Amino acid sequence: MEENYTVSSYDISQIVFTKPRKHGEYMVCKIKHNGLDVKVQFPKMKITNISEKNVILEFTNDAKYNKTVYNFLSDVDKSTTEYISEHSKEWFGKKIPIASVKSMFQSTIKAPVSSENKCTVQFTLNPKATLFFDKKNEEIEVTELRNDQILECISQMKYIVFSKDTCFINWELCTGKFHKKIKSVPKYGFIEDPDDHQESDDEEININCFF
């Protein structure tokens, strides 16, 4: 049976984070949903930038699933900042107000740079795990990807990453495909999208670092 990675399969209130651990210059929390990894099927999106380590994808239209994923990401960001503030005393040894966390949090969804653009999401690429397939369901290398190509992907909400004065959710791209109708791929399965036809503002902020 294929796994269902559409956002409707997740209850955001059941997403939890481990206590941050030191990782080089950063601290990271692992992310789980009912004890399992959080993997999400994204809609078909346009590549706007790609490198060996990252790919930036742009929402292409306002179809139903695009809106659903956009709202899911927004809700996850909101829930995450609240969770960080609630657990800040335990994690960092000091209470960090929600307003301070929001000011340091880098949103998953990046606003368009002009009226001609749409919102984007950045994904990290794991050279040992990320897989790409072409229209013939044959594996291809990341070097074959180009800007403006349309990519459908399944990505994992893997970590919250903390620097001294910022934090963000790391989304790691697991599998990317280029054709529209996908029955199955090794390890991950895509679900056909039937709708896809083409705290207080005056709170004092005096904390600007996590650790």
N, C-alpha and C positions, 0 to 999 in steps of 0.2 A: 504494500500500500504506500502511495506517495505521501510524503510529509506535506502538511499545509503550512506555508510560511506567510500567508496573507495576514495583514495586520488584525483582521477580525478574530484571529485565533489567540490573541493576547489580551490579557486583562492588565492594564498598566499598574493597577494597585498591587499586583502580585510580582512586579519586577523589584528585585532587591539587589543590594550591592555589598560586597565584602568590605571589611575594614581596609583602608589604603595601606599598601606596602611600598617601601622604597624601591625604585627601579631607576638606577642611574641618578640623573638630576631631577627625576620626577617621582611622584607617588601615583599608584594606580589602584583602582578597585575593579574587581571582576564583576560581571553583570549576569544575573540568572533570572529565569522565570519559572517558578515551581520547580526549582532545582536543575533546570535545563538551560542550554544556551538560547539566546534570543536571536533568531535568524528571521529576517524579513524579506519578503519579495517586494521589490520596488517596481514601479511602472516603467514602461519604455521611456528612456531619458536620453538626451543628447550629450555626447562628450564635448566639453568645452575646453578641457585641458587634461593632459595625461603625461605622467613621468614614470620612472621605474618604481616609485614609492607610492604615488597617489593618482587618483583620477577624480575629476570634478564633473558631475553630471547635472544637467539642467532639466527641470520639468518642461515638457513640450506643449502641454495643453491643459485644459480644465476638465478633462473627463472625470467620471465619478471616482475611479480608483486613485487617480492623481490627487484629488482633493482629500480622499480618505487617508492616504499616506501622509500628505502634508499636515493634516490635522493630528494624526498620530504622532508625528515627529514633534510638533509643537507641544502636544500634551506631555510627551516624554520629557522634553526639556523642562517644562514647568514642574513636573513631578520630581525630576532629578534635583533641581535647585532647592526645592522644599526638603527633600530627603537629606541633602548635604547640610543644610542649615540645622535640621533636627538632630543630626548625628555629629555635628561639628565639635561639640565638647568632648565626646568620646574619641573622635578621630584625630583632632588637632590640639586638644587640651584647652580650648577656649570656645565660647559661644560666638558664632558668627551670624549676625542678623541676616534674614532672608534678602534684604535690600543689598547688603554687601555681597552676598553670593551671586545675586543677579548681575551686579556690576562687573564681577570677575568671570562670569560664565560666558563662553563663546557659543552662540546658538548653532545647532546642527544645520538649520536652514539659513543660507546666506541670501541677503536681499539682492535684487537685481542691480547691476551697475548703471543701467539706463532703462528708459522706457521700452527699448527694443528687446531687452533681455527678460528672462524669467528667473525665479529663485533656483539656487543650486545647492547641492550637497556634496561634500568631499568624502571620499572613501580611501582607506589605505589599502595597498596591495601587498600580499604576503607571497614572496617568490616561491615558498615551499608549499603553499596551499591554494592560492587563487588560481582558478581555471577559467579559460575562455573558449567558447565554441563558435564556429561560423554557422552560416545558414544550412550547411550540409551536416551539421552536428559533429564536425571534426574539430579537434582541439587546435587552437592557434596560440602563438606567442603574443605577449603583451606588446612587443615591438611592431606588430601588424595593425594595432589599433590607431585610429586617426581621429582628430577633432571633427565634429559634426556628424559622426556616425551615431546611430541609435542603438543603445545598449539596454537590455533588460537584465537585471541582476538580482541575486539573492545575497544579502550581506548580513554580517553578524554585528549586533550591538555589543561590542566586546569589553571595553573598559571605560571608566571615567579616568581621565588623565589630569593630574594636578601639577602645575608648576608652582612657584612661590606665590604668584599673584593672578593666575588664570586657571581655568579648568574647562574641559570640554569632553564630549562623548566621542570615543573612537569607534567608527564604523569600519569594519574590515570586509572588503568585498570577497565573497567565497566563490561564486560562479557567475559568469556573464555570458549572455547569448545574444545573437544578432537577428534571428528570425522570429516571426510573429507567433506561430503556433508551435508550442513545445510540449511533447508528451512526456519525455523523461530525459535526464542526463545523468551521468555517473554521480552518485552520492547525493544529488539534490534534484528535486522535481519542481517545475513551475506549474502554477495553477492558471488556467486560461481566464483572462479577464473579460467577461461577457459585455461589459460596458465600454470597452476600449475599441472604438471603431476607428480609427486612424491612430503684598502686605502694605502697608501704609506708605504713601509717597513722601511723607514728611519725617520718616524714621531716620535718625541720625546715622550716617555712614562713617564710621571711624576705624573700620578694619579693612585693610587692603592686601592682606596676605594670608595664606593658609598655614604656612609653617616657616 
